[in-house]
Amino acid sequence: MKLIFDADLTALGRSFDHGPAVRSNLTKGMLAGVPPLLLYVGTASGYAHWFDSGEFVAVAADFGVSHPPGQPLASIVLGAANLLPVGALSFRVAVICALLGAVGAVSLCFALEHTLRAGNVVRDNLRYPIALGATWWVAGSQAWWFQAVRPEVYALQAALMCLAIERLLRACRSGPEEDVRPLYQSALALGLALANHHYLAVLGALPSAWLLAGIWRKRGWRPFAWSTGFVGAGLLTYAYLPLRAWSEPFLNLGDPSTPGRFFWVITAQAFQKSISPDAPAPFGERLADVLVVTAEDLHVALLAVALLGAYFMVRVRSARKYALFWISSWIVYVFGRAAIGFIHGNPDAIAYFMLSYASLAAFAAFAMGVLLSALAEATPRRPRLAPALAAALAVGASFQAVRSWDASSLAGFIDTDVFDDGLRRSLPPHAVVLAHNPQTIFRYWGGEAEELSRPDVTLIPLPLLTYPKLVDRFVTADPELTPLLRSYVLDGALSATELQSLATLRPVYVEMDVRVEPALMDLLVPDHLYHRVLTADATALDEVSAIRAHAMLWGDIYQRIGQPIETHTKTQLLWRHYVDSLYFAAIGATDAALRTVDAGLALNPHARELLMMRDVLRQAEPGERLDISRFVVR
């Protein structure tokens, strides 16, 4: 009896010996994640980037509260950058994003391997190398790569959603008596994803219905009740927002410290992506834009293979639910991005493609798996041929990184640091800056949170003054701002009288914009990267001296940035040249206006507004003040 009992225990011990599987999965995970991680860290931005990157550096500095819907999980995770021992904070935050991008790649690789098991039509020895190649191809795309080299929330979102998908697919493989924990892990990852970017998380949750139905039939309702609790546990991360807001961090947008303001923040009531007065493009045009960018980023050949893989997967009865899952996932992300508008050149917009690319990778991998399995059956005397081809495809997938290098690498990016001198560092003591451009605002916050070099300067983010308590914070800290801010909130425009009154107390700068009233132009002269408010009307001498200094400043900026100019920096330069031309045209400095227009057209010869401005300036008399009302927004 003892011998039988001991034998049973030995057999039981062997059945629970997960060591080989763990070691195998660890090796697979390292192979899937380390090369992308090295690529991402090696090309990460040392000086953050444009768009929201500066804001998330500021959030990471002391675990602050970002713009609606608050992204509480990102505040916590990106704040972990403070624990890294080397580099500037902006670089350390980018390294965290690089690590998250690599985690997403590992999860995607295992999710693709689970998919290739569907229907047992792909041979065992082909599954992993094919999944690896598909993962590397996606990880080397601009949509994936660019989110892993700059401070943002999208690498974290991709890591969580890919983990949720991988665990869900693993749960689908389990029988009624097997471990149900992968389902709970998937639910927790989804709950955390909802606490980071809830729109992308909801889109990703919808296709899971195809897989959850099968789990329900096998296991009943109890696992789903527990899963709801795990989703709720992830959502508890939102409790971080009021707790952190009460302690007044460096960045506290929306101040969600009361129930009303908390609801305002998490529902993103005031967060709008576009301020353009133009009507949005038709949905069909936006959808076409999304498809074109997908084809350019992943290559048309992969899309053709993916289409073939979708056909194969639908035809295999036991793989059909996986086909429906991945097809639905692709559809919701493509249509979800098109529904809210697609903005060319915006890396936040292409971030929505990270999961849609995962779907296409699943189909392409399935197609290659079926074809190579068929080749293995047709060549039984060459058993190593198909695995060798699968390995070659995996290695060849690294070519995608070569294709995406110019658009994705930020290894030599210093442009935001160059701009920081004129935006913040070189301003006179106790200056007040009235900023219009959100990227200027976010860049200022990120640089100041990292350096803490200009606590004497007050930046007023004009587009965000509707955020709860923001005006109150400025008025409490600097009471002399009260008349100007009251006037702006009531009238929606800057008051010349209040600007000049404040300028007698402190240096006041206005960021030039199409929303600056033409009547204010005579009160301003270009100074640094803004326009300084004069206490009296500008004299001809003031204007001549300022125009000369303005030309020298931009010459220095271009020299420091160097060539080639990064795509998004070009956009910033183009915008600044345009609004500068409005100022010069309004005060009658025709030559200076033409100079700035030509500088903008050198960046983009087809810029419509600059071409229109050039035509108007060429018809004007020297020194003629032009009516720029057609070029501004009221």
Secondary structure as a PSIPRED ss2 file (coil, helix, strand):
# PSIPRED VFORMAT (PSIPRED V4.0)

   1 M C   1.000  0.000  0.000
   2 K H   0.000  1.000  0.000
   3 L H   0.000  1.000  0.000
   4 I H   0.000  1.000  0.000
   5 F H   0.000  1.000  0.000
   6 D H   0.000  1.000  0.000
   7 A H   0.000  1.000  0.000
   8 D H   0.000  1.000  0.000
   9 L H   0.000  1.000  0.000
  10 T H   0.000  1.000  0.000
  11 A H   0.000  1.000  0.000
  12 L H   0.000  1.000  0.000
  13 G H   0.000  1.000  0.000
  14 R H   0.000  1.000  0.000
  15 S H   0.000  1.000  0.000
  16 F C   1.000  0.000  0.000
  17 D C   1.000  0.000  0.000
  18 H C   1.000  0.000  0.000
  19 G H   0.000  1.000  0.000
  20 P H   0.000  1.000  0.000
  21 A H   0.000  1.000  0.000
  22 V H   0.000  1.000  0.000
  23 R H   0.000  1.000  0.000
  24 S H   0.000  1.000  0.000
  25 N H   0.000  1.000  0.000
  26 L H   0.000  1.000  0.000
  27 T H   0.000  1.000  0.000
  28 K H   0.000  1.000  0.000
  29 G H   0.000  1.000  0.000
  30 M H   0.000  1.000  0.000
  31 L H   0.000  1.000  0.000
  32 A H   0.000  1.000  0.000
  33 G H   0.000  1.000  0.000
  34 V H   0.000  1.000  0.000
  35 P H   0.000  1.000  0.000
  36 P H   0.000  1.000  0.000
  37 L H   0.000  1.000  0.000
  38 L H   0.000  1.000  0.000
  39 L H   0.000  1.000  0.000
  40 Y H   0.000  1.000  0.000
  41 V H   0.000  1.000  0.000
  42 G H   0.000  1.000  0.000
  43 T C   1.000  0.000  0.000
  44 A C   1.000  0.000  0.000
  45 S C   1.000  0.000  0.000
  46 G C   1.000  0.000  0.000
  47 Y C   1.000  0.000  0.000
  48 A C   1.000  0.000  0.000
  49 H C   1.000  0.000  0.000
  50 W C   1.000  0.000  0.000
  51 F C   1.000  0.000  0.000
  52 D C   1.000  0.000  0.000
  53 S H   0.000  1.000  0.000
  54 G H   0.000  1.000  0.000
  55 E H   0.000  1.000  0.000
  56 F H   0.000  1.000  0.000
  57 V H   0.000  1.000  0.000
  58 A H   0.000  1.000  0.000
  59 V H   0.000  1.000  0.000
  60 A H   0.000  1.000  0.000
  61 A H   0.000  1.000  0.000
  62 D H   0.000  1.000  0.000
  63 F C   1.000  0.000  0.000
  64 G C   1.000  0.000  0.000
  65 V E   0.000  0.000  1.000
  66 S C   1.000  0.000  0.000
  67 H C   1.000  0.000  0.000
  68 P C   1.000  0.000  0.000
  69 P C   1.000  0.000  0.000
  70 G C   1.000  0.000  0.000
  71 Q C   1.000  0.000  0.000
  72 P H   0.000  1.000  0.000
  73 L H   0.000  1.000  0.000
  74 A H   0.000  1.000  0.000
  75 S H   0.000  1.000  0.000
  76 I H   0.000  1.000  0.000
  77 V H   0.000  1.000  0.000
  78 L H   0.000  1.000  0.000
  79 G H   0.000  1.000  0.000
  80 A H   0.000  1.000  0.000
  81 A H   0.000  1.000  0.000
  82 N H   0.000  1.000  0.000
  83 L H   0.000  1.000  0.000
  84 L C   1.000  0.000  0.000
  85 P C   1.000  0.000  0.000
  86 V C   1.000  0.000  0.000
  87 G C   1.000  0.000  0.000
  88 A C   1.000  0.000  0.000
  89 L H   0.000  1.000  0.000
  90 S H   0.000  1.000  0.000
  91 F H   0.000  1.000  0.000
  92 R H   0.000  1.000  0.000
  93 V H   0.000  1.000  0.000
  94 A H   0.000  1.000  0.000
  95 V H   0.000  1.000  0.000
  96 I H   0.000  1.000  0.000
  97 C H   0.000  1.000  0.000
  98 A H   0.000  1.000  0.000
  99 L H   0.000  1.000  0.000
 100 L H   0.000  1.000  0.000
 101 G H   0.000  1.000  0.000
 102 A H   0.000  1.000  0.000
 103 V H   0.000  1.000  0.000
 104 G H   0.000  1.000  0.000
 105 A H   0.000  1.000  0.000
 106 V H   0.000  1.000  0.000
 107 S H   0.000  1.000  0.000
 108 L H   0.000  1.000  0.000
 109 C H   0.000  1.000  0.000
 110 F H   0.000  1.000  0.000
 111 A H   0.000  1.000  0.000
 112 L H   0.000  1.000  0.000
 113 E H   0.000  1.000  0.000
 114 H H   0.000  1.000  0.000
 115 T H   0.000  1.000  0.000
 116 L H   0.000  1.000  0.000
 117 R C   1.000  0.000  0.000
 118 A H   0.000  1.000  0.000
 119 G H   0.000  1.000  0.000
 120 N H   0.000  1.000  0.000
 121 V C   1.000  0.000  0.000
 122 V C   1.000  0.000  0.000
 123 R C   1.000  0.000  0.000
 124 D H   0.000  1.000  0.000
 125 N H   0.000  1.000  0.000
 126 L H   0.000  1.000  0.000
 127 R H   0.000  1.000  0.000
 128 Y H   0.000  1.000  0.000
 129 P H   0.000  1.000  0.000
 130 I H   0.000  1.000  0.000
 131 A H   0.000  1.000  0.000
 132 L H   0.000  1.000  0.000
 133 G H   0.000  1.000  0.000
 134 A H   0.000  1.000  0.000
 135 T H   0.000  1.000  0.000
 136 W H   0.000  1.000  0.000
 137 W H   0.000  1.000  0.000
 138 V H   0.000  1.000  0.000
 139 A H   0.000  1.000  0.000
 140 G C   1.000  0.000  0.000
 141 S C   1.000  0.000  0.000
 142 Q H   0.000  1.000  0.000
 143 A H   0.000  1.000  0.000
 144 W H   0.000  1.000  0.000
 145 W H   0.000  1.000  0.000
 146 F H   0.000  1.000  0.000
 147 Q H   0.000  1.000  0.000
 148 A H   0.000  1.000  0.000
 149 V C   1.000  0.000  0.000
 150 R C   1.000  0.000  0.000
 151 P C   1.000  0.000  0.000
 152 E C   1.000  0.000  0.000
 153 V C   1.000  0.000  0.000
 154 Y H   0.000  1.000  0.000
 155 A H   0.000  1.000  0.000
 156 L H   0.000  1.000  0.000
 157 Q H   0.000  1.000  0.000
 158 A H   0.000  1.000  0.000
 159 A H   0.000  1.000  0.000
 160 L H   0.000  1.000  0.000
 161 M H   0.000  1.000  0.000
 162 C H   0.000  1.000  0.000
 163 L H   0.000  1.000  0.000
 164 A H   0.000  1.000  0.000
 165 I H   0.000  1.000  0.000
 166 E H   0.000  1.000  0.000
 167 R H   0.000  1.000  0.000
 168 L H   0.000  1.000  0.000
 169 L H   0.000  1.000  0.000
 170 R H   0.000  1.000  0.000
 171 A H   0.000  1.000  0.000
 172 C H   0.000  1.000  0.000
 173 R H   0.000  1.000  0.000
 174 S C   1.000  0.000  0.000
 175 G C   1.000  0.000  0.000
 176 P C   1.000  0.000  0.000
 177 E C   1.000  0.000  0.000
 178 E C   1.000  0.000  0.000
 179 D C   1.000  0.000  0.000
 180 V C   1.000  0.000  0.000
 181 R H   0.000  1.000  0.000
 182 P H   0.000  1.000  0.000
 183 L H   0.000  1.000  0.000
 184 Y H   0.000  1.000  0.000
 185 Q H   0.000  1.000  0.000
 186 S H   0.000  1.000  0.000
 187 A H   0.000  1.000  0.000
 188 L H   0.000  1.000  0.000
 189 A H   0.000  1.000  0.000
 190 L H   0.000  1.000  0.000
 191 G H   0.000  1.000  0.000
 192 L H   0.000  1.000  0.000
 193 A H   0.000  1.000  0.000
 194 L H   0.000  1.000  0.000
 195 A C   1.000  0.000  0.000
 196 N C   1.000  0.000  0.000
 197 H C   1.000  0.000  0.000
 198 H H   0.000  1.000  0.000
 199 Y H   0.000  1.000  0.000
 200 L H   0.000  1.000  0.000
 201 A H   0.000  1.000  0.000
 202 V H   0.000  1.000  0.000
 203 L H   0.000  1.000  0.000
 204 G H   0.000  1.000  0.000
 205 A H   0.000  1.000  0.000
 206 L H   0.000  1.000  0.000
 207 P H   0.000  1.000  0.000
 208 S H   0.000  1.000  0.000
 209 A H   0.000  1.000  0.000
 210 W H   0.000  1.000  0.000
 211 L H   0.000  1.000  0.000
 212 L H   0.000  1.000  0.000
 213 A H   0.000  1.000  0.000
 214 G H   0.000  1.000  0.000
 215 I H   0.000  1.000  0.000
 216 W H   0.000  1.000  0.000
 217 R H   0.000  1.000  0.000
 218 K H   0.000  1.000  0.000
 219 R H   0.000  1.000  0.000
 220 G C   1.000  0.000  0.000
 221 W C   1.000  0.000  0.000
 222 R H   0.000  1.000  0.000
 223 P H   0.000  1.000  0.000
 224 F H   0.000  1.000  0.000
 225 A H   0.000  1.000  0.000
 226 W H   0.000  1.000  0.000
 227 S H   0.000  1.000  0.000
 228 T H   0.000  1.000  0.000
 229 G H   0.000  1.000  0.000
 230 F H   0.000  1.000  0.000
 231 V H   0.000  1.000  0.000
 232 G H   0.000  1.000  0.000
 233 A H   0.000  1.000  0.000
 234 G H   0.000  1.000  0.000
 235 L H   0.000  1.000  0.000
 236 L H   0.000  1.000  0.000
 237 T H   0.000  1.000  0.000
 238 Y H   0.000  1.000  0.000
 239 A H   0.000  1.000  0.000
 240 Y H   0.000  1.000  0.000
 241 L H   0.000  1.000  0.000
 242 P H   0.000  1.000  0.000
 243 L H   0.000  1.000  0.000
 244 R H   0.000  1.000  0.000
 245 A H   0.000  1.000  0.000
 246 W C   1.000  0.000  0.000
 247 S C   1.000  0.000  0.000
 248 E C   1.000  0.000  0.000
 249 P C   1.000  0.000  0.000
 250 F C   1.000  0.000  0.000
 251 L C   1.000  0.000  0.000
 252 N E   0.000  0.000  1.000
 253 L C   1.000  0.000  0.000
 254 G C   1.000  0.000  0.000
 255 D C   1.000  0.000  0.000
 256 P C   1.000  0.000  0.000
 257 S C   1.000  0.000  0.000
 258 T C   1.000  0.000  0.000
 259 P H   0.000  1.000  0.000
 260 G H   0.000  1.000  0.000
 261 R H   0.000  1.000  0.000
 262 F H   0.000  1.000  0.000
 263 F H   0.000  1.000  0.000
 264 W H   0.000  1.000  0.000
 265 V H   0.000  1.000  0.000
 266 I H   0.000  1.000  0.000
 267 T C   1.000  0.000  0.000
 268 A C   1.000  0.000  0.000
 269 Q C   1.000  0.000  0.000
 270 A C   1.000  0.000  0.000
 271 F C   1.000  0.000  0.000
 272 Q C   1.000  0.000  0.000
 273 K C   1.000  0.000  0.000
 274 S C   1.000  0.000  0.000
 275 I C   1.000  0.000  0.000
 276 S C   1.000  0.000  0.000
 277 P C   1.000  0.000  0.000
 278 D C   1.000  0.000  0.000
 279 A C   1.000  0.000  0.000
 280 P C   1.000  0.000  0.000
 281 A C   1.000  0.000  0.000
 282 P C   1.000  0.000  0.000
 283 F H   0.000  1.000  0.000
 284 G H   0.000  1.000  0.000
 285 E H   0.000  1.000  0.000
 286 R H   0.000  1.000  0.000
 287 L H   0.000  1.000  0.000
 288 A H   0.000  1.000  0.000
 289 D H   0.000  1.000  0.000
 290 V H   0.000  1.000  0.000
 291 L H   0.000  1.000  0.000
 292 V H   0.000  1.000  0.000
 293 V H   0.000  1.000  0.000
 294 T H   0.000  1.000  0.000
 295 A H   0.000  1.000  0.000
 296 E H   0.000  1.000  0.000
 297 D H   0.000  1.000  0.000
 298 L H   0.000  1.000  0.000
 299 H C   1.000  0.000  0.000
 300 V H   0.000  1.000  0.000
 301 A H   0.000  1.000  0.000
 302 L H   0.000  1.000  0.000
 303 L H   0.000  1.000  0.000
 304 A H   0.000  1.000  0.000
 305 V H   0.000  1.000  0.000
 306 A H   0.000  1.000  0.000
 307 L H   0.000  1.000  0.000
 308 L H   0.000  1.000  0.000
 309 G H   0.000  1.000  0.000
 310 A H   0.000  1.000  0.000
 311 Y H   0.000  1.000  0.000
 312 F H   0.000  1.000  0.000
 313 M H   0.000  1.000  0.000
 314 V H   0.000  1.000  0.000
 315 R H   0.000  1.000  0.000
 316 V C   1.000  0.000  0.000
 317 R H   0.000  1.000  0.000
 318 S H   0.000  1.000  0.000
 319 A H   0.000  1.000  0.000
 320 R H   0.000  1.000  0.000
 321 K H   0.000  1.000  0.000
 322 Y H   0.000  1.000  0.000
 323 A H   0.000  1.000  0.000
 324 L H   0.000  1.000  0.000
 325 F H   0.000  1.000  0.000
 326 W H   0.000  1.000  0.000
 327 I H   0.000  1.000  0.000
 328 S H   0.000  1.000  0.000
 329 S H   0.000  1.000  0.000
 330 W H   0.000  1.000  0.000
 331 I H   0.000  1.000  0.000
 332 V H   0.000  1.000  0.000
 333 Y H   0.000  1.000  0.000
 334 V H   0.000  1.000  0.000
 335 F H   0.000  1.000  0.000
 336 G H   0.000  1.000  0.000
 337 R H   0.000  1.000  0.000
 338 A H   0.000  1.000  0.000
 339 A H   0.000  1.000  0.000
 340 I C   1.000  0.000  0.000
 341 G C   1.000  0.000  0.000
 342 F C   1.000  0.000  0.000
 343 I C   1.000  0.000  0.000
 344 H C   1.000  0.000  0.000
 345 G C   1.000  0.000  0.000
 346 N C   1.000  0.000  0.000
 347 P H   0.000  1.000  0.000
 348 D H   0.000  1.000  0.000
 349 A H   0.000  1.000  0.000
 350 I H   0.000  1.000  0.000
 351 A C   1.000  0.000  0.000
 352 Y C   1.000  0.000  0.000
 353 F H   0.000  1.000  0.000
 354 M H   0.000  1.000  0.000
 355 L H   0.000  1.000  0.000
 356 S H   0.000  1.000  0.000
 357 Y H   0.000  1.000  0.000
 358 A H   0.000  1.000  0.000
 359 S H   0.000  1.000  0.000
 360 L H   0.000  1.000  0.000
 361 A H   0.000  1.000  0.000
 362 A H   0.000  1.000  0.000
 363 F H   0.000  1.000  0.000
 364 A H   0.000  1.000  0.000
 365 A H   0.000  1.000  0.000
 366 F H   0.000  1.000  0.000
 367 A H   0.000  1.000  0.000
 368 M H   0.000  1.000  0.000
 369 G H   0.000  1.000  0.000
 370 V H   0.000  1.000  0.000
 371 L H   0.000  1.000  0.000
 372 L H   0.000  1.000  0.000
 373 S H   0.000  1.000  0.000
 374 A H   0.000  1.000  0.000
 375 L H   0.000  1.000  0.000
 376 A H   0.000  1.000  0.000
 377 E H   0.000  1.000  0.000
 378 A H   0.000  1.000  0.000
 379 T C   1.000  0.000  0.000
 380 P C   1.000  0.000  0.000
 381 R C   1.000  0.000  0.000
 382 R C   1.000  0.000  0.000
 383 P C   1.000  0.000  0.000
 384 R C   1.000  0.000  0.000
 385 L H   0.000  1.000  0.000
 386 A H   0.000  1.000  0.000
 387 P H   0.000  1.000  0.000
 388 A H   0.000  1.000  0.000
 389 L H   0.000  1.000  0.000
 390 A H   0.000  1.000  0.000
 391 A H   0.000  1.000  0.000
 392 A H   0.000  1.000  0.000
 393 L H   0.000  1.000  0.000
 394 A H   0.000  1.000  0.000
 395 V H   0.000  1.000  0.000
 396 G H   0.000  1.000  0.000
 397 A C   1.000  0.000  0.000
 398 S C   1.000  0.000  0.000
 399 F H   0.000  1.000  0.000
 400 Q H   0.000  1.000  0.000
 401 A H   0.000  1.000  0.000
 402 V H   0.000  1.000  0.000
 403 R H   0.000  1.000  0.000
 404 S H   0.000  1.000  0.000
 405 W H   0.000  1.000  0.000
 406 D H   0.000  1.000  0.000
 407 A H   0.000  1.000  0.000
 408 S H   0.000  1.000  0.000
 409 S C   1.000  0.000  0.000
 410 L C   1.000  0.000  0.000
 411 A C   1.000  0.000  0.000
 412 G C   1.000  0.000  0.000
 413 F C   1.000  0.000  0.000
 414 I C   1.000  0.000  0.000
 415 D H   0.000  1.000  0.000
 416 T H   0.000  1.000  0.000
 417 D H   0.000  1.000  0.000
 418 V H   0.000  1.000  0.000
 419 F H   0.000  1.000  0.000
 420 D H   0.000  1.000  0.000
 421 D H   0.000  1.000  0.000
 422 G H   0.000  1.000  0.000
 423 L H   0.000  1.000  0.000
 424 R H   0.000  1.000  0.000
 425 R H   0.000  1.000  0.000
 426 S C   1.000  0.000  0.000
 427 L C   1.000  0.000  0.000
 428 P C   1.000  0.000  0.000
 429 P C   1.000  0.000  0.000
 430 H C   1.000  0.000  0.000
 431 A C   1.000  0.000  0.000
 432 V E   0.000  0.000  1.000
 433 V E   0.000  0.000  1.000
 434 L E   0.000  0.000  1.000
 435 A E   0.000  0.000  1.000
 436 H C   1.000  0.000  0.000
 437 N C   1.000  0.000  0.000
 438 P H   0.000  1.000  0.000
 439 Q H   0.000  1.000  0.000
 440 T H   0.000  1.000  0.000
 441 I H   0.000  1.000  0.000
 442 F H   0.000  1.000  0.000
 443 R H   0.000  1.000  0.000
 444 Y H   0.000  1.000  0.000
 445 W H   0.000  1.000  0.000
 446 G H   0.000  1.000  0.000
 447 G H   0.000  1.000  0.000
 448 E H   0.000  1.000  0.000
 449 A H   0.000  1.000  0.000
 450 E H   0.000  1.000  0.000
 451 E H   0.000  1.000  0.000
 452 L C   1.000  0.000  0.000
 453 S C   1.000  0.000  0.000
 454 R C   1.000  0.000  0.000
 455 P C   1.000  0.000  0.000
 456 D C   1.000  0.000  0.000
 457 V C   1.000  0.000  0.000
 458 T E   0.000  0.000  1.000
 459 L E   0.000  0.000  1.000
 460 I E   0.000  0.000  1.000
 461 P E   0.000  0.000  1.000
 462 L H   0.000  1.000  0.000
 463 P H   0.000  1.000  0.000
 464 L H   0.000  1.000  0.000
 465 L C   1.000  0.000  0.000
 466 T C   1.000  0.000  0.000
 467 Y C   1.000  0.000  0.000
 468 P C   1.000  0.000  0.000
 469 K C   1.000  0.000  0.000
 470 L H   0.000  1.000  0.000
 471 V H   0.000  1.000  0.000
 472 D H   0.000  1.000  0.000
 473 R H   0.000  1.000  0.000
 474 F H   0.000  1.000  0.000
 475 V H   0.000  1.000  0.000
 476 T H   0.000  1.000  0.000
 477 A H   0.000  1.000  0.000
 478 D C   1.000  0.000  0.000
 479 P H   0.000  1.000  0.000
 480 E H   0.000  1.000  0.000
 481 L H   0.000  1.000  0.000
 482 T H   0.000  1.000  0.000
 483 P H   0.000  1.000  0.000
 484 L H   0.000  1.000  0.000
 485 L H   0.000  1.000  0.000
 486 R H   0.000  1.000  0.000
 487 S H   0.000  1.000  0.000
 488 Y H   0.000  1.000  0.000
 489 V H   0.000  1.000  0.000
 490 L H   0.000  1.000  0.000
 491 D H   0.000  1.000  0.000
 492 G C   1.000  0.000  0.000
 493 A C   1.000  0.000  0.000
 494 L C   1.000  0.000  0.000
 495 S C   1.000  0.000  0.000
 496 A H   0.000  1.000  0.000
 497 T H   0.000  1.000  0.000
 498 E H   0.000  1.000  0.000
 499 L H   0.000  1.000  0.000
 500 Q H   0.000  1.000  0.000
 501 S H   0.000  1.000  0.000
 502 L H   0.000  1.000  0.000
 503 A H   0.000  1.000  0.000
 504 T C   1.000  0.000  0.000
 505 L C   1.000  0.000  0.000
 506 R C   1.000  0.000  0.000
 507 P C   1.000  0.000  0.000
 508 V E   0.000  0.000  1.000
 509 Y E   0.000  0.000  1.000
 510 V E   0.000  0.000  1.000
 511 E C   1.000  0.000  0.000
 512 M C   1.000  0.000  0.000
 513 D C   1.000  0.000  0.000
 514 V C   1.000  0.000  0.000
 515 R C   1.000  0.000  0.000
 516 V C   1.000  0.000  0.000
 517 E C   1.000  0.000  0.000
 518 P H   0.000  1.000  0.000
 519 A H   0.000  1.000  0.000
 520 L H   0.000  1.000  0.000
 521 M H   0.000  1.000  0.000
 522 D H   0.000  1.000  0.000
 523 L H   0.000  1.000  0.000
 524 L E   0.000  0.000  1.000
 525 V E   0.000  0.000  1.000
 526 P E   0.000  0.000  1.000
 527 D E   0.000  0.000  1.000
 528 H C   1.000  0.000  0.000
 529 L C   1.000  0.000  0.000
 530 Y E   0.000  0.000  1.000
 531 H E   0.000  0.000  1.000
 532 R E   0.000  0.000  1.000
 533 V E   0.000  0.000  1.000
 534 L C   1.000  0.000  0.000
 535 T C   1.000  0.000  0.000
 536 A C   1.000  0.000  0.000
 537 D C   1.000  0.000  0.000
 538 A C   1.000  0.000  0.000
 539 T C   1.000  0.000  0.000
 540 A H   0.000  1.000  0.000
 541 L H   0.000  1.000  0.000
 542 D H   0.000  1.000  0.000
 543 E H   0.000  1.000  0.000
 544 V H   0.000  1.000  0.000
 545 S H   0.000  1.000  0.000
 546 A H   0.000  1.000  0.000
 547 I H   0.000  1.000  0.000
 548 R H   0.000  1.000  0.000
 549 A H   0.000  1.000  0.000
 550 H H   0.000  1.000  0.000
 551 A H   0.000  1.000  0.000
 552 M H   0.000  1.000  0.000
 553 L H   0.000  1.000  0.000
 554 W H   0.000  1.000  0.000
 555 G H   0.000  1.000  0.000
 556 D H   0.000  1.000  0.000
 557 I H   0.000  1.000  0.000
 558 Y H   0.000  1.000  0.000
 559 Q H   0.000  1.000  0.000
 560 R H   0.000  1.000  0.000
 561 I H   0.000  1.000  0.000
 562 G C   1.000  0.000  0.000
 563 Q C   1.000  0.000  0.000
 564 P C   1.000  0.000  0.000
 565 I C   1.000  0.000  0.000
 566 E C   1.000  0.000  0.000
 567 T H   0.000  1.000  0.000
 568 H H   0.000  1.000  0.000
 569 T H   0.000  1.000  0.000
 570 K H   0.000  1.000  0.000
 571 T H   0.000  1.000  0.000
 572 Q H   0.000  1.000  0.000
 573 L H   0.000  1.000  0.000
 574 L H   0.000  1.000  0.000
 575 W H   0.000  1.000  0.000
 576 R H   0.000  1.000  0.000
 577 H H   0.000  1.000  0.000
 578 Y H   0.000  1.000  0.000
 579 V H   0.000  1.000  0.000
 580 D H   0.000  1.000  0.000
 581 S H   0.000  1.000  0.000
 582 L H   0.000  1.000  0.000
 583 Y H   0.000  1.000  0.000
 584 F H   0.000  1.000  0.000
 585 A H   0.000  1.000  0.000
 586 A H   0.000  1.000  0.000
 587 I H   0.000  1.000  0.000
 588 G C   1.000  0.000  0.000
 589 A C   1.000  0.000  0.000
 590 T H   0.000  1.000  0.000
 591 D H   0.000  1.000  0.000
 592 A H   0.000  1.000  0.000
 593 A H   0.000  1.000  0.000
 594 L H   0.000  1.000  0.000
 595 R H   0.000  1.000  0.000
 596 T H   0.000  1.000  0.000
 597 V H   0.000  1.000  0.000
 598 D H   0.000  1.000  0.000
 599 A H   0.000  1.000  0.000
 600 G H   0.000  1.000  0.000
 601 L H   0.000  1.000  0.000
 602 A H   0.000  1.000  0.000
 603 L H   0.000  1.000  0.000
 604 N C   1.000  0.000  0.000
 605 P C   1.000  0.000  0.000
 606 H C   1.000  0.000  0.000
 607 A C   1.000  0.000  0.000
 608 R H   0.000  1.000  0.000
 609 E H   0.000  1.000  0.000
 610 L H   0.000  1.000  0.000
 611 L H   0.000  1.000  0.000
 612 M H   0.000  1.000  0.000
 613 M H   0.000  1.000  0.000
 614 R H   0.000  1.000  0.000
 615 D H   0.000  1.000  0.000
 616 V H   0.000  1.000  0.000
 617 L H   0.000  1.000  0.000
 618 R H   0.000  1.000  0.000
 619 Q H   0.000  1.000  0.000
 620 A C   1.000  0.000  0.000
 621 E C   1.000  0.000  0.000
 622 P C   1.000  0.000  0.000
 623 G C   1.000  0.000  0.000
 624 E C   1.000  0.000  0.000
 625 R C   1.000  0.000  0.000
 626 L C   1.000  0.000  0.000
 627 D C   1.000  0.000  0.000
 628 I C   1.000  0.000  0.000
 629 S H   0.000  1.000  0.000
 630 R H   0.000  1.000  0.000
 631 F H   0.000  1.000  0.000
 632 V C   1.000  0.000  0.000
 633 V C   1.000  0.000  0.000
 634 R C   1.000  0.000  0.000
